[in-house]
């Protein structure tokens, strides 16, 4: 697995609406055709994803030796 979200890249929510998050974590999502789309995750969404991963460790892909070597 080579996907990463860098928590140091937190961005403020410009033109914030009432009740929305103060900040987001930006990522680029690439589809199978290579098209990229930006996405924004909240701290709560990342926390929920971490809890889900802890509950379902069998679903986390193992990186192969060659994948680690080549990157």
FIKOLLUM-295802 format. One record per residue: residue number from 1; y, x, z of N, C-alpha, C in turn; residue in three letters. Coordinates in Angstrom, 1 decimal. Each point is the difference from the previous one (the first is absolute). Example, Ala and Ser with C-alpha at 12.3 -4.5 7.8 and 13.67 -1.06 7.14 Angstrom:
<vexpas>
<vexpa><num>1</num><n_c2>-5.7</n_c2><n_c1>13.2</n_c1><n_c3>7.8</n_c3><ca_c2>1.2</ca_c2><ca_c1>-0.9</ca_c1><ca_c3>0.0</ca_c3><c_c2>1.2</c_c2><c_c1>0.9</c_c1><c_c3>0.0</c_c3><residuo>Ala</residuo></vexpa>
<vexpa><num>2</num><n_c2>1.1</n_c2><n_c1>-0.4</n_c1><n_c3>-0.7</n_c3><ca_c2>1.1</ca_c2><ca_c1>0.9</ca_c1><ca_c3>0.0</ca_c3><c_c2>1.1</c_c2><c_c1>-0.8</c_c1><c_c3>0.8</c_c3><residuo>Ser</residuo></vexpa>
</vexpas>
This chain:
<vexpas>
<vexpa><num>1</num><n_c2>-1.2</n_c2><n_c1>0.9</n_c1><n_c3>0.0</n_c3><ca_c2>1.2</ca_c2><ca_c1>-0.9</ca_c1><ca_c3>0.0</ca_c3><c_c2>1.2</c_c2><c_c1>0.9</c_c1><c_c3>0.0</c_c3><residuo>Unk</residuo></vexpa>
<vexpa><num>2</num><n_c2>1.0</n_c2><n_c1>-0.3</n_c1><n_c3>-0.9</n_c3><ca_c2>1.1</ca_c2><ca_c1>0.9</ca_c1><ca_c3>-0.1</ca_c3><c_c2>1.3</c_c2><c_c1>-0.8</c_c1><c_c3>0.3</c_c3><residuo>Unk</residuo></vexpa>
<vexpa><num>3</num><n_c2>0.0</n_c2><n_c1>-1.2</n_c1><n_c3>0.2</n_c3><ca_c2>1.2</ca_c2><ca_c1>-0.8</ca_c1><ca_c3>0.3</ca_c3><c_c2>0.6</c_c2><c_c1>0.3</c_c1><c_c3>1.3</c_c3><residuo>Unk</residuo></vexpa>
<vexpa><num>4</num><n_c2>1.3</n_c2><n_c1>0.0</n_c1><n_c3>0.1</n_c3><ca_c2>0.7</ca_c2><ca_c1>0.3</ca_c1><ca_c3>1.2</ca_c3><c_c2>1.3</c_c2><c_c1>-0.8</c_c1><c_c3>0.1</c_c3><residuo>Unk</residuo></vexpa>
<vexpa><num>5</num><n_c2>0.4</n_c2><n_c1>-0.4</n_c1><n_c3>1.2</n_c3><ca_c2>1.3</ca_c2><ca_c1>-0.6</ca_c1><ca_c3>0.3</ca_c3><c_c2>0.6</c_c2><c_c1>0.9</c_c1><c_c3>1.0</c_c3><residuo>Unk</residuo></vexpa>
<vexpa><num>6</num><n_c2>1.2</n_c2><n_c1>0.5</n_c1><n_c3>-0.3</n_c3><ca_c2>0.7</ca_c2><ca_c1>1.0</ca_c1><ca_c3>0.9</ca_c3><c_c2>0.9</c_c2><c_c1>-0.8</c_c1><c_c3>0.9</c_c3><residuo>Unk</residuo></vexpa>
<vexpa><num>7</num><n_c2>-0.3</n_c2><n_c1>0.0</n_c1><n_c3>1.3</n_c3><ca_c2>0.9</ca_c2><ca_c1>-0.7</ca_c1><ca_c3>0.9</ca_c3><c_c2>1.4</c_c2><c_c1>0.6</c_c1><c_c3>0.1</c_c3><residuo>Unk</residuo></vexpa>
<vexpa><num>8</num><n_c2>0.1</n_c2><n_c1>1.2</n_c1><n_c3>-0.4</n_c3><ca_c2>1.4</ca_c2><ca_c1>0.6</ca_c1><ca_c3>0.1</ca_c3><c_c2>0.9</c_c2><c_c1>-0.5</c_c1><c_c3>-1.1</c_c3><residuo>Unk</residuo></vexpa>
<vexpa><num>9</num><n_c2>-0.6</n_c2><n_c1>-0.8</n_c1><n_c3>-1.0</n_c3><ca_c2>0.8</ca_c2><ca_c1>-0.5</ca_c1><ca_c3>-1.1</ca_c3><c_c2>0.5</c_c2><c_c1>-1.4</c_c1><c_c3>0.3</c_c3><residuo>Unk</residuo></vexpa>
<vexpa><num>10</num><n_c2>0.1</n_c2><n_c1>-0.4</n_c1><n_c3>1.3</n_c3><ca_c2>0.5</ca_c2><ca_c1>-1.3</ca_c1><ca_c3>0.4</ca_c3><c_c2>1.4</c_c2><c_c1>-0.2</c_c1><c_c3>-0.6</c_c3><residuo>Unk</residuo></vexpa>
<vexpa><num>11</num><n_c2>0.2</n_c2><n_c1>-1.2</n_c1><n_c3>-0.6</n_c3><ca_c2>1.3</ca_c2><ca_c1>-0.3</ca_c1><ca_c3>-0.6</ca_c3><c_c2>0.6</c_c2><c_c1>-1.3</c_c1><c_c3>0.7</c_c3><residuo>Unk</residuo></vexpa>
<vexpa><num>12</num><n_c2>1.3</n_c2><n_c1>0.0</n_c1><n_c3>0.1</n_c3><ca_c2>0.6</ca_c2><ca_c1>-1.1</ca_c1><ca_c3>0.6</ca_c3><c_c2>0.1</c_c2><c_c1>-1.2</c_c1><c_c3>-0.9</c_c3><residuo>Unk</residuo></vexpa>
<vexpa><num>13</num><n_c2>0.0</n_c2><n_c1>-1.2</n_c1><n_c3>0.5</n_c3><ca_c2>0.0</ca_c2><ca_c1>-1.2</ca_c1><ca_c3>-0.7</ca_c3><c_c2>1.5</c_c2><c_c1>-0.4</c_c1><c_c3>-0.3</c_c3><residuo>Unk</residuo></vexpa>
<vexpa><num>14</num><n_c2>0.4</n_c2><n_c1>0.3</n_c1><n_c3>-1.3</n_c3><ca_c2>1.4</ca_c2><ca_c1>-0.3</ca_c1><ca_c3>-0.4</ca_c3><c_c2>0.1</c_c2><c_c1>-1.5</c_c1><c_c3>-0.2</c_c3><residuo>Unk</residuo></vexpa>
<vexpa><num>15</num><n_c2>1.1</n_c2><n_c1>-0.6</n_c1><n_c3>0.3</n_c3><ca_c2>0.3</ca_c2><ca_c1>-1.4</ca_c1><ca_c3>-0.2</ca_c3><c_c2>-1.1</c_c2><c_c1>-0.9</c_c1><c_c3>0.7</c_c3><residuo>Unk</residuo></vexpa>
<vexpa><num>16</num><n_c2>-0.3</n_c2><n_c1>0.4</n_c1><n_c3>1.2</n_c3><ca_c2>-1.0</ca_c2><ca_c1>-0.6</ca_c1><ca_c3>0.9</ca_c3><c_c2>0.3</c_c2><c_c1>-1.4</c_c1><c_c3>0.2</c_c3><residuo>Unk</residuo></vexpa>
<vexpa><num>17</num><n_c2>-1.0</n_c2><n_c1>-0.9</n_c1><n_c3>-0.1</n_c3><ca_c2>0.1</ca_c2><ca_c1>-1.4</ca_c1><ca_c3>0.3</ca_c3><c_c2>-0.5</c_c2><c_c1>-0.2</c_c1><c_c3>1.4</c_c3><residuo>Unk</residuo></vexpa>
<vexpa><num>18</num><n_c2>0.4</n_c2><n_c1>-1.1</n_c1><n_c3>0.6</n_c3><ca_c2>-0.4</ca_c2><ca_c1>-0.3</ca_c1><ca_c3>1.4</ca_c3><c_c2>-1.5</c_c2><c_c1>-0.1</c_c1><c_c3>0.1</c_c3><residuo>Unk</residuo></vexpa>
<vexpa><num>19</num><n_c2>-0.6</n_c2><n_c1>0.7</n_c1><n_c3>1.0</n_c3><ca_c2>-1.4</ca_c2><ca_c1>0.0</ca_c1><ca_c3>0.2</ca_c3><c_c2>-0.8</c_c2><c_c1>1.0</c_c1><c_c3>-0.7</c_c3><residuo>Unk</residuo></vexpa>
<vexpa><num>20</num><n_c2>0.6</n_c2><n_c1>0.7</n_c1><n_c3>-1.0</n_c3><ca_c2>-0.7</ca_c2><ca_c1>1.0</ca_c1><ca_c3>-0.8</ca_c3><c_c2>-0.1</c_c2><c_c1>1.3</c_c1><c_c3>0.7</c_c3><residuo>Unk</residuo></vexpa>
<vexpa><num>21</num><n_c2>-0.8</n_c2><n_c1>0.9</n_c1><n_c3>-0.4</n_c3><ca_c2>-0.2</ca_c2><ca_c1>1.3</ca_c1><ca_c3>0.6</ca_c3><c_c2>1.3</c_c2><c_c1>0.9</c_c1><c_c3>-0.1</c_c3><residuo>Unk</residuo></vexpa>
<vexpa><num>22</num><n_c2>0.2</n_c2><n_c1>0.8</n_c1><n_c3>1.0</n_c3><ca_c2>1.1</ca_c2><ca_c1>0.9</ca_c1><ca_c3>-0.1</ca_c3><c_c2>-0.2</c_c2><c_c1>1.2</c_c1><c_c3>-1.0</c_c3><residuo>Unk</residuo></vexpa>
<vexpa><num>23</num><n_c2>-1.3</n_c2><n_c1>0.3</n_c1><n_c3>-0.2</n_c3><ca_c2>-0.4</ca_c2><ca_c1>1.1</ca_c1><ca_c3>-0.9</ca_c3><c_c2>-1.3</c_c2><c_c1>-0.2</c_c1><c_c3>-0.6</c_c3><residuo>Unk</residuo></vexpa>
<vexpa><num>24</num><n_c2>-0.3</n_c2><n_c1>0.8</n_c1><n_c3>-1.1</n_c3><ca_c2>-1.2</ca_c2><ca_c1>-0.1</ca_c1><ca_c3>-0.7</ca_c3><c_c2>-0.5</c_c2><c_c1>1.4</c_c1><c_c3>-0.3</c_c3><residuo>Unk</residuo></vexpa>
<vexpa><num>25</num><n_c2>-1.3</n_c2><n_c1>0.1</n_c1><n_c3>-0.4</n_c3><ca_c2>-0.6</ca_c2><ca_c1>1.2</ca_c1><ca_c3>-0.5</ca_c3><c_c2>-0.3</c_c2><c_c1>-0.2</c_c1><c_c3>-1.4</c_c3><residuo>Unk</residuo></vexpa>
<vexpa><num>26</num><n_c2>0.6</n_c2><n_c1>0.8</n_c1><n_c3>-0.9</n_c3><ca_c2>-0.2</ca_c2><ca_c1>-0.2</ca_c1><ca_c3>-1.4</ca_c3><c_c2>-1.2</c_c2><c_c1>0.7</c_c1><c_c3>-0.6</c_c3><residuo>Unk</residuo></vexpa>
<vexpa><num>27</num><n_c2>-0.7</n_c2><n_c1>-0.6</n_c1><n_c3>-0.9</n_c3><ca_c2>-1.1</ca_c2><ca_c1>0.7</ca_c1><ca_c3>-0.7</ca_c3><c_c2>0.0</c_c2><c_c1>-0.5</c_c1><c_c3>-1.5</c_c3><residuo>Unk</residuo></vexpa>
<vexpa><num>28</num><n_c2>-0.7</n_c2><n_c1>0.8</n_c1><n_c3>-0.8</n_c3><ca_c2>-0.2</ca_c2><ca_c1>-0.4</ca_c1><ca_c3>-1.4</ca_c3><c_c2>-1.5</c_c2><c_c1>-0.4</c_c1><c_c3>-0.1</c_c3><residuo>Unk</residuo></vexpa>
<vexpa><num>29</num><n_c2>-0.2</n_c2><n_c1>-1.2</n_c1><n_c3>-0.6</n_c3><ca_c2>-1.4</ca_c2><ca_c1>-0.5</ca_c1><ca_c3>-0.2</ca_c3><c_c2>-0.3</c_c2><c_c1>0.2</c_c1><c_c3>-1.5</c_c3><residuo>Unk</residuo></vexpa>
<vexpa><num>30</num><n_c2>-1.1</n_c2><n_c1>0.7</n_c1><n_c3>-0.3</n_c3><ca_c2>-0.4</ca_c2><ca_c1>0.2</ca_c1><ca_c3>-1.4</ca_c3><c_c2>-1.2</c_c2><c_c1>-0.9</c_c1><c_c3>-0.3</c_c3><residuo>Unk</residuo></vexpa>
<vexpa><num>31</num><n_c2>0.1</n_c2><n_c1>-0.7</n_c1><n_c3>-1.1</n_c3><ca_c2>-1.1</ca_c2><ca_c1>-0.9</ca_c1><ca_c3>-0.4</ca_c3><c_c2>-1.0</c_c2><c_c1>0.8</c_c1><c_c3>-0.9</c_c3><residuo>Unk</residuo></vexpa>
<vexpa><num>32</num><n_c2>-1.1</n_c2><n_c1>-0.5</n_c1><n_c3>-0.3</n_c3><ca_c2>-1.0</ca_c2><ca_c1>0.7</ca_c1><ca_c3>-0.8</ca_c3><c_c2>0.5</c_c2><c_c1>0.5</c_c1><c_c3>-1.3</c_c3><residuo>Unk</residuo></vexpa>
<vexpa><num>33</num><n_c2>1.0</n_c2><n_c1>-0.6</n_c1><n_c3>-0.6</n_c3><ca_c2>0.6</ca_c2><ca_c1>0.4</ca_c1><ca_c3>-1.3</ca_c3><c_c2>1.0</c_c2><c_c1>1.1</c_c1><c_c3>0.2</c_c3><residuo>Unk</residuo></vexpa>
<vexpa><num>34</num><n_c2>0.3</n_c2><n_c1>0.4</n_c1><n_c3>1.2</n_c3><ca_c2>1.0</ca_c2><ca_c1>1.1</ca_c1><ca_c3>0.3</ca_c3><c_c2>1.4</c_c2><c_c1>-0.5</c_c1><c_c3>0.2</c_c3><residuo>Unk</residuo></vexpa>
<vexpa><num>35</num><n_c2>0.2</n_c2><n_c1>-1.3</n_c1><n_c3>0.0</n_c3><ca_c2>1.3</ca_c2><ca_c1>-0.6</ca_c1><ca_c3>0.2</ca_c3><c_c2>0.4</c_c2><c_c1>0.1</c_c1><c_c3>1.5</c_c3><residuo>Unk</residuo></vexpa>
<vexpa><num>36</num><n_c2>1.2</n_c2><n_c1>0.4</n_c1><n_c3>0.3</n_c3><ca_c2>0.4</ca_c2><ca_c1>0.1</ca_c1><ca_c3>1.4</ca_c3><c_c2>1.0</c_c2><c_c1>-1.1</c_c1><c_c3>0.3</c_c3><residuo>Unk</residuo></vexpa>
<vexpa><num>37</num><n_c2>-0.1</n_c2><n_c1>-0.5</n_c1><n_c3>1.3</n_c3><ca_c2>0.9</ca_c2><ca_c1>-1.0</ca_c1><ca_c3>0.5</ca_c3><c_c2>0.3</c_c2><c_c1>0.4</c_c1><c_c3>1.4</c_c3><residuo>Unk</residuo></vexpa>
<vexpa><num>38</num><n_c2>1.3</n_c2><n_c1>-0.1</n_c1><n_c3>0.4</n_c3><ca_c2>0.4</ca_c2><ca_c1>0.3</ca_c1><ca_c3>1.4</ca_c3><c_c2>-0.4</c_c2><c_c1>-1.1</c_c1><c_c3>0.9</c_c3><residuo>Unk</residuo></vexpa>
<vexpa><num>39</num><n_c2>-0.4</n_c2><n_c1>0.4</n_c1><n_c3>1.2</n_c3><ca_c2>-0.3</ca_c2><ca_c1>-1.0</ca_c1><ca_c3>1.1</ca_c3><c_c2>0.6</c_c2><c_c1>0.5</c_c1><c_c3>1.3</c_c3><residuo>Unk</residuo></vexpa>
<vexpa><num>40</num><n_c2>0.3</n_c2><n_c1>-1.0</n_c1><n_c3>0.9</n_c3><ca_c2>0.6</ca_c2><ca_c1>0.3</ca_c1><ca_c3>1.3</ca_c3><c_c2>-0.9</c_c2><c_c1>-0.6</c_c1><c_c3>1.1</c_c3><residuo>Unk</residuo></vexpa>
<vexpa><num>41</num><n_c2>-0.3</n_c2><n_c1>0.9</n_c1><n_c3>0.9</n_c3><ca_c2>-0.8</ca_c2><ca_c1>-0.5</ca_c1><ca_c3>1.1</ca_c3><c_c2>0.8</c_c2><c_c1>0.1</c_c1><c_c3>1.3</c_c3><residuo>Unk</residuo></vexpa>
<vexpa><num>42</num><n_c2>-0.2</n_c2><n_c1>-1.0</n_c1><n_c3>0.9</n_c3><ca_c2>0.6</ca_c2><ca_c1>0.0</ca_c1><ca_c3>1.3</ca_c3><c_c2>-0.8</c_c2><c_c1>0.8</c_c1><c_c3>1.0</c_c3><residuo>Unk</residuo></vexpa>
<vexpa><num>43</num><n_c2>0.6</n_c2><n_c1>0.4</n_c1><n_c3>1.1</n_c3><ca_c2>-0.8</ca_c2><ca_c1>0.7</ca_c1><ca_c3>1.1</ca_c3><c_c2>-1.1</c_c2><c_c1>-0.9</c_c1><c_c3>0.4</c_c3><residuo>Unk</residuo></vexpa>
<vexpa><num>44</num><n_c2>0.2</n_c2><n_c1>-1.3</n_c1><n_c3>0.2</n_c3><ca_c2>-1.1</ca_c2><ca_c1>-0.9</ca_c1><ca_c3>0.4</ca_c3><c_c2>-1.1</c_c2><c_c1>-0.1</c_c1><c_c3>-1.0</c_c3><residuo>Unk</residuo></vexpa>
<vexpa><num>45</num><n_c2>0.3</n_c2><n_c1>0.0</n_c1><n_c3>-1.3</n_c3><ca_c2>-1.1</ca_c2><ca_c1>0.0</ca_c1><ca_c3>-1.0</ca_c3><c_c2>-0.8</c_c2><c_c1>1.3</c_c1><c_c3>0.0</c_c3><residuo>Unk</residuo></vexpa>
<vexpa><num>46</num><n_c2>0.6</n_c2><n_c1>1.1</n_c1><n_c3>0.3</n_c3><ca_c2>-0.7</ca_c2><ca_c1>1.3</ca_c1><ca_c3>0.1</ca_c3><c_c2>-0.9</c_c2><c_c1>0.0</c_c1><c_c3>1.2</c_c3><residuo>Unk</residuo></vexpa>
<vexpa><num>47</num><n_c2>0.5</n_c2><n_c1>-0.6</n_c1><n_c3>1.1</n_c3><ca_c2>-0.7</ca_c2><ca_c1>0.0</ca_c1><ca_c3>1.3</ca_c3><c_c2>-1.3</c_c2><c_c1>-0.9</c_c1><c_c3>-0.2</c_c3><residuo>Unk</residuo></vexpa>
<vexpa><num>48</num><n_c2>0.2</n_c2><n_c1>-1.2</n_c1><n_c3>-0.7</n_c3><ca_c2>-1.1</ca_c2><ca_c1>-0.9</ca_c1><ca_c3>-0.3</ca_c3><c_c2>-1.0</c_c2><c_c1>0.7</c_c1><c_c3>-0.8</c_c3><residuo>Unk</residuo></vexpa>
<vexpa><num>49</num><n_c2>0.4</n_c2><n_c1>0.8</n_c1><n_c3>-1.0</n_c3><ca_c2>-0.9</ca_c2><ca_c1>0.7</ca_c1><ca_c3>-0.9</ca_c3><c_c2>-0.8</c_c2><c_c1>1.0</c_c1><c_c3>0.7</c_c3><residuo>Unk</residuo></vexpa>
<vexpa><num>50</num><n_c2>0.6</n_c2><n_c1>0.7</n_c1><n_c3>1.0</n_c3><ca_c2>-0.7</ca_c2><ca_c1>1.0</ca_c1><ca_c3>0.8</ca_c3><c_c2>-1.0</c_c2><c_c1>-0.6</c_c1><c_c3>0.9</c_c3><residuo>Unk</residuo></vexpa>
<vexpa><num>51</num><n_c2>0.3</n_c2><n_c1>-1.2</n_c1><n_c3>0.6</n_c3><ca_c2>-0.9</ca_c2><ca_c1>-0.7</ca_c1><ca_c3>0.8</ca_c3><c_c2>-1.2</c_c2><c_c1>-0.5</c_c1><c_c3>-0.8</c_c3><residuo>Unk</residuo></vexpa>
<vexpa><num>52</num><n_c2>0.3</n_c2><n_c1>-0.5</n_c1><n_c3>-1.2</n_c3><ca_c2>-1.1</ca_c2><ca_c1>-0.4</ca_c1><ca_c3>-0.9</ca_c3><c_c2>-0.9</c_c2><c_c1>1.1</c_c1><c_c3>-0.4</c_c3><residuo>Unk</residuo></vexpa>
<vexpa><num>53</num><n_c2>0.5</n_c2><n_c1>1.2</n_c1><n_c3>-0.3</n_c3><ca_c2>-0.8</ca_c2><ca_c1>1.2</ca_c1><ca_c3>-0.3</ca_c3><c_c2>-0.8</c_c2><c_c1>0.4</c_c1><c_c3>1.2</c_c3><residuo>Unk</residuo></vexpa>
<vexpa><num>54</num><n_c2>0.5</n_c2><n_c1>-0.1</n_c1><n_c3>1.2</n_c3><ca_c2>-0.8</ca_c2><ca_c1>0.4</ca_c1><ca_c3>1.2</ca_c3><c_c2>-1.2</c_c2><c_c1>-1.0</c_c1><c_c3>0.2</c_c3><residuo>Unk</residuo></vexpa>
<vexpa><num>55</num><n_c2>0.3</n_c2><n_c1>-1.3</n_c1><n_c3>-0.4</n_c3><ca_c2>-1.1</ca_c2><ca_c1>-1.0</ca_c1><ca_c3>0.2</ca_c3><c_c2>-1.1</c_c2><c_c1>0.1</c_c1><c_c3>-1.1</c_c3><residuo>Unk</residuo></vexpa>
<vexpa><num>56</num><n_c2>0.4</n_c2><n_c1>0.6</n_c1><n_c3>-1.1</n_c3><ca_c2>-0.9</ca_c2><ca_c1>0.1</ca_c1><ca_c3>-1.2</ca_c3><c_c2>-0.1</c_c2><c_c1>1.4</c_c1><c_c3>-0.6</c_c3><residuo>Unk</residuo></vexpa>
<vexpa><num>57</num><n_c2>-0.5</n_c2><n_c1>1.0</n_c1><n_c3>0.8</n_c3><ca_c2>0.0</ca_c2><ca_c1>1.3</ca_c1><ca_c3>-0.5</ca_c3><c_c2>-1.0</c_c2><c_c1>0.2</c_c1><c_c3>-1.1</c_c3><residuo>Unk</residuo></vexpa>
<vexpa><num>58</num><n_c2>-0.9</n_c2><n_c1>-0.9</n_c1><n_c3>-0.2</n_c3><ca_c2>-1.0</ca_c2><ca_c1>0.1</ca_c1><ca_c3>-1.1</ca_c3><c_c2>0.7</c_c2><c_c1>-0.3</c_c1><c_c3>-1.3</c_c3><residuo>Unk</residuo></vexpa>
<vexpa><num>59</num><n_c2>1.1</n_c2><n_c1>-0.6</n_c1><n_c3>0.0</n_c3><ca_c2>0.7</ca_c2><ca_c1>-0.3</ca_c1><ca_c3>-1.3</ca_c3><c_c2>1.0</c_c2><c_c1>1.1</c_c1><c_c3>-0.4</c_c3><residuo>Unk</residuo></vexpa>
<vexpa><num>60</num><n_c2>0.1</n_c2><n_c1>1.1</n_c1><n_c3>0.8</n_c3><ca_c2>0.9</ca_c2><ca_c1>1.1</ca_c1><ca_c3>-0.4</ca_c3><c_c2>-0.7</c_c2><c_c1>0.9</c_c1><c_c3>-0.9</c_c3><residuo>Unk</residuo></vexpa>
<vexpa><num>61</num><n_c2>0.5</n_c2><n_c1>0.3</n_c1><n_c3>-1.2</n_c3><ca_c2>-0.8</ca_c2><ca_c1>0.9</ca_c1><ca_c3>-0.9</ca_c3><c_c2>0.0</c_c2><c_c1>1.4</c_c1><c_c3>0.5</c_c3><residuo>Unk</residuo></vexpa>
<vexpa><num>62</num><n_c2>-1.2</n_c2><n_c1>0.6</n_c1><n_c3>-0.2</n_c3><ca_c2>-0.1</ca_c2><ca_c1>1.4</ca_c1><ca_c3>0.3</ca_c3><c_c2>0.4</c_c2><c_c1>0.9</c_c1><c_c3>-1.2</c_c3><residuo>Unk</residuo></vexpa>
<vexpa><num>63</num><n_c2>0.8</n_c2><n_c1>1.0</n_c1><n_c3>0.3</n_c3><ca_c2>0.4</ca_c2><ca_c1>0.9</ca_c1><ca_c3>-1.1</ca_c3><c_c2>-1.1</c_c2><c_c1>1.0</c_c1><c_c3>-0.2</c_c3><residuo>Unk</residuo></vexpa>
<vexpa><num>64</num><n_c2>-0.3</n_c2><n_c1>0.2</n_c1><n_c3>-1.3</n_c3><ca_c2>-1.1</ca_c2><ca_c1>0.9</ca_c1><ca_c3>-0.3</ca_c3><c_c2>0.5</c_c2><c_c1>1.5</c_c1><c_c3>0.1</c_c3><residuo>Unk</residuo></vexpa>
<vexpa><num>65</num><n_c2>-0.9</n_c2><n_c1>0.9</n_c1><n_c3>0.1</n_c3><ca_c2>0.3</ca_c2><ca_c1>1.4</ca_c1><ca_c3>0.0</ca_c3><c_c2>0.9</c_c2><c_c1>0.4</c_c1><c_c3>-1.2</c_c3><residuo>Unk</residuo></vexpa>
<vexpa><num>66</num><n_c2>-0.3</n_c2><n_c1>-0.5</n_c1><n_c3>-1.2</n_c3><ca_c2>0.7</ca_c2><ca_c1>0.4</ca_c1><ca_c3>-1.2</ca_c3><c_c2>1.4</c_c2><c_c1>-0.7</c_c1><c_c3>0.1</c_c3><residuo>Unk</residuo></vexpa>
<vexpa><num>67</num><n_c2>0.1</n_c2><n_c1>-1.2</n_c1><n_c3>0.5</n_c3><ca_c2>1.3</ca_c2><ca_c1>-0.7</ca_c1><ca_c3>0.2</ca_c3><c_c2>0.9</c_c2><c_c1>0.8</c_c1><c_c3>0.9</c_c3><residuo>Unk</residuo></vexpa>
<vexpa><num>68</num><n_c2>-0.5</n_c2><n_c1>0.5</n_c1><n_c3>1.1</n_c3><ca_c2>0.8</ca_c2><ca_c1>0.9</ca_c1><ca_c3>0.9</ca_c3><c_c2>0.4</c_c2><c_c1>1.3</c_c1><c_c3>-0.6</c_c3><residuo>Unk</residuo></vexpa>
<vexpa><num>69</num><n_c2>-0.9</n_c2><n_c1>0.6</n_c1><n_c3>-0.8</n_c3><ca_c2>0.2</ca_c2><ca_c1>1.2</ca_c1><ca_c3>-0.6</ca_c3><c_c2>1.1</c_c2><c_c1>0.0</c_c1><c_c3>-1.1</c_c3><residuo>Unk</residuo></vexpa>
<vexpa><num>70</num><n_c2>-0.2</n_c2><n_c1>-1.1</n_c1><n_c3>-0.9</n_c3><ca_c2>0.9</ca_c2><ca_c1>-0.1</ca_c1><ca_c3>-1.1</ca_c3><c_c2>1.3</c_c2><c_c1>-0.7</c_c1><c_c3>0.3</c_c3><residuo>Unk</residuo></vexpa>
<vexpa><num>71</num><n_c2>-0.1</n_c2><n_c1>-0.9</n_c1><n_c3>1.0</n_c3><ca_c2>1.2</ca_c2><ca_c1>-0.7</ca_c1><ca_c3>0.4</ca_c3><c_c2>0.2</c_c2><c_c1>-1.3</c_c1><c_c3>-0.7</c_c3><residuo>Unk</residuo></vexpa>
</vexpas>
